[in-house]
Amino acid sequence: MKVNHVDYLVLGGANHGEIYNGERRETLTLRSREAIRSLPPFCAPVSEAMTVIPPAVTYKVHEHQGLDGKRYLIATNQPLTDFDIDNEIRKAGIAPTD
């Protein structure tokens, strides 16, 4: 059985403008690009750095029909009216679902 992968364009939040590819779903759960980073401790100069993992964010996926008539998947937690979605699609170069 062949699994179809689709592109998701994330709008808003720390992952704004990023494209993710995966199986089609209703939500998309992501960590920021800097998901795991080491920070030096602030109190002891000889202790090891600690690893900080930011919490995951789950975005709701919306299907948007672009001006070109094709359908695109947009992942956001903000109202779609907050964005010029067709311009964001054009800038990102996301593939349509069709």
C-alpha positions, -999 to +999 in steps of 0.1 A: +000+000+000+015+033-011+015+062+014+009+096-001+029+124+015+018+160+013+034+194+021+022+216+050+030+253+052+031+265+088+019+301+093+024+319+127+044+310+157+081+299+159+078+278+128+062+304+105+070+299+068+084+264+073+073+235+051+069+200+065+062+169+044+044+139+058+012+118+058-020+137+055-036+145+089-059+170+106-032+183+130+005+188+128+027+186+159+061+203+157+090+215+178+108+247+168+139+245+146+160+249+177+143+219+193+172+207+213+200+231+223+226+232+250+228+261+274+256+267+298+245+267+335+245+301+351+260+292+385+288+268+382+316+273+356+327+236+358+294+219+354+281+205+321+256+222+299+220+213+303+198+203+274+166+223+269+138+208+248+110+232+241+074+219+243+057+207+211+031+228+194+001+213+177-012+232+147-046+227+131-045+219+094-067+238+069-072+231+033-069+263+012-079+267-024-053+290-040-059+316-067-045+290-091-074+267-083-051+241-066-055+230-029-028+236-003-025+225+033-019+253+059-010+245+095-018+274+119-033+282+153-043+317+142-073+328+121-065+323+084-076+359+078-044+370+097-024+360+066-021+367+029-022+330+023-017+330-015+014+353-010+028+330+017+022+300-006+040+317-035+070+327-012+073+292+002+069+273-030+048+246-013+034+218-035-004+215-039-022+184-026-038+177-061 
